[in-house]
Amino acid sequence: MVWRKLENFERAIDSYTKELQYSKDNHKTFNNRAYCYAKIGKYREAVDDYTKALSIDPRNMHALHNRGICYERLGLYRNVIFPLFPSEFLIISRLLKISLVLSH
């Protein structure tokens, strides 16, 4: 945690990785490591860790929110919307397309 607070994200990732060797089901550690990955632009790795955190604690809104941001940074907009509104995905995607057309 100290490395993350000091914004030394690479060292923080190493520290969290070591911690996960002893505590493989710690959603907070996955969440913290994901945050560090995102801060250095490794969004795919961040998504993986946020997803692991959510598999352990599905009510972790912090992980869900930040995973959505990482999906957005990766250009995976469907993944941002789909987990939140699965039955309304087609409607939302059409509205987004219309919005993009109107804005140009």
C-alpha positions in Angstrom: 0.0 0.0 0.0 2.9 2.4 0.7 4.2 2.1 -2.8 0.8 2.9 -4.3 0.4 6.0 -2.0 3.9 7.1 -3.2 2.7 6.6 -6.8 5.4 4.0 -7.4 3.0 1.8 -9.2 5.4 -0.8 -10.6 6.7 -1.6 -7.1 3.2 -1.6 -5.7 2.2 -4.2 -8.4 5.2 -6.4 -7.3 4.1 -6.1 -3.7 0.5 -6.9 -4.4 1.5 -9.9 -6.6 3.6 -11.3 -3.7 0.7 -10.7 -1.3 -1.6 -12.7 -3.6 0.7 -15.7 -3.4 -0.4 -16.0 0.2 -4.0 -14.7 -0.1 -5.4 -15.7 -3.4 -9.0 -14.7 -2.6 -8.3 -11.2 -1.3 -10.5 -8.9 -3.4 -9.0 -5.8 -2.0 -5.5 -6.8 -3.1 -6.8 -7.6 -6.6 -8.6 -4.2 -6.6 -5.5 -2.3 -5.5 -3.2 -4.1 -8.0 -5.8 -3.3 -10.8 -5.7 0.4 -9.8 -1.9 0.4 -10.2 -2.1 -1.3 -13.5 -4.6 1.2 -14.7 -2.4 4.1 -13.5 0.5 2.9 -15.7 -1.8 2.3 -18.7 -1.9 -1.5 -18.5 -5.7 -1.5 -18.9 -6.0 -5.2 -20.0 -4.3 -6.3 -16.8 -6.4 -4.0 -14.7 -9.6 -5.4 -16.3 -8.4 -8.9 -15.4 -7.8 -8.0 -11.8 -11.0 -6.0 -11.4 -12.8 -9.0 -12.8 -11.1 -11.3 -10.2 -12.1 -8.8 -7.5 -15.7 -8.9 -8.7 -15.7 -12.7 -8.8 -14.8 -12.7 -5.1 -17.0 -9.8 -4.2 -19.7 -9.1 -6.8 -21.0 -6.1 -4.9 -17.7 -4.2 -5.2 -18.9 -1.1 -6.9 -15.4 0.4 -6.9 -14.1 -2.5 -9.0 -17.1 -2.4 -11.3 -16.8 1.3 -11.9 -13.1 1.3 -12.5 -13.3 -1.8 -14.7 -15.8 0.2 -16.8 -13.3 3.0 -17.1 -10.6 0.6 -18.2 -12.9 -1.0 -20.8 -13.6 2.5 -22.1 -9.9 3.3 -22.4 -9.5 0.0 -24.3 -12.3 1.1 -26.7 -14.5 -1.8 -25.5 -17.6 0.3 -25.0 -20.0 -2.7 -25.1 -18.2 -4.2 -22.1 -18.8 -0.9 -20.2 -22.5 -1.0 -20.7 -23.4 -4.6 -20.9 -22.7 -5.7 -17.3 -25.0 -2.9 -16.0 -27.9 -3.1 -18.5 -27.9 -6.5 -20.3 -31.5 -6.3 -21.3 -31.2 -2.8 -22.7 -27.9 -3.1 -24.5 -29.3 -2.8 -28.0 -31.3 0.3 -27.2 -28.4 2.0 -25.5 -26.0 1.2 -28.3 -28.4 2.6 -30.9 -28.7 5.8 -28.8 -25.0 6.1 -28.6 -24.6 5.7 -32.4 -27.3 8.3 -33.0 -25.6 10.6 -30.6 -22.3 10.2 -32.4 -23.9 10.8 -35.8 -25.6 14.0 -34.5 -22.4 15.3 -32.9 -20.5 15.3 -36.2 
